[in-house]
């Protein structure tokens, strides 16, 4: 059976995802993509991060890739003493907000999955 073609990701979702990644990276103390990518253990290359963050909508990471970058910036490699870096509590709150916002975007299909789960719930106490 042939796979169903996925619907295209909207330009707006692309922009939001890029902005979320950019904001969390900067809040973690990385002023440039190059400095983040050069850090030991960074889960993506400089070119990949640039493509994800590109203004106007570039490459869209998968949900696991998005989560891996957010986790890296917030929990694994924040630069607390860098100019512009947020305090740990603020950075963690920004990370939570970024993940929450991303899950609500149609690009990651989480809201569609939640809707499907609701529609598949058994009718408790009602006969079909």
N, C-alpha and C positions, 0 to 999 in steps of 0.2 A: 504494500500500500504506500502510495506517495505521501510525503509529509505535506501538511498544510502550510502554506506560506505565512510567515509571521507578519502581522501588521507593522507598518513602519513606525518608528519612534518619532514622536512629534519634536519639532525644533524647540518648543518650549521646555519639554522634558529634558532634552539634551543640554539646554542652557542651565536649567536648575541643577542637574547632576554635576555639571562642571563647576558651577558656582559653589555648591556645597563642598566639593572636594577642595577647591581653591581656598575657601574660607577656613576650613579646618586645618589645612596645611599651614596657612599663615598664622593661625591662632596657636599652632604647635611650635612656632618659632622659625619656620622655614620661609624665608622671604622669596626664595626662588625655587623653581622646580628642580634645577640642577643640584642645589644643596640638599634637598630631600632625597633625590635619587642617589646621590653620592654617599649617603649615610649607610653604614653597614646594616644589612638586613632589610633594606627597603624592598617591598614586594613588587615593584614595577620599575621599568627603565625610565629614563628622562623623557624619551620620545613618547612613551605610552602615557605618562602623566600629562605631558603637554597636550596630547590628543584628547584625553579625557576632559581637561580643563579648558580647552579651546573656546574662546568667546564665539558666540554664534552657533554653537553646537558642533562638536567634533565627534570623536569616537565615543561610544557609550559602553562603559564597563558592564559586565554581568553583575548581578547582585552579589555573588561571592567576591568578585574582584573589588567592588565598591566597599563592601564590609571589611575586606582585608586592608585596604588603604586607610580607612577611617580608624580601624583598630591600631594600625601601625602608628599613625599620627598621634592618637590620643593616649594609648597605653604603652606602646613599646619605645617610641623614640621622640617624645616631646623635648624641645630645647627650652627649658624654663627660663634661662637667663638671657635669651635672645631678645633683641629689641622687637617690640610688638607681640611677643608671646603672651598668651593669657595665663592666668593663675590656673593651677591644676583643676580646681573645682569648676572654674568657668569653662576650661577646655573640655572637661568631661561632659558638662551640660550641653555645650555646643555639639559634641559628638553624638549625644543622645538625640538632640534636635535634628541633626543631619540625617541620622538613620531613620528616625520617625518620618521625616519629610519624604525621604527617598522611597520608603515603603508605600506611601500614599500615591506615588506617581504611577501612571498606567504603564510606563516603560518596564517596570519590574513585575507586573501582573499580580501583585499581592492582593490588591483590592478585588480583582477578578476571582482569585482563588478563594478569598473570604466569602464572596458572594456565592460561589459554587458550593462551598461548605454549608452555608445557610440554606441553600435550596435543597441540599441532599439530606438534611436532618430528618430523622424519622419522625413521623407524626405521633408523638407520645400521647397515649390515651384516646386517640381517634382511630376509627376504623377506615380503611381505604375503600 
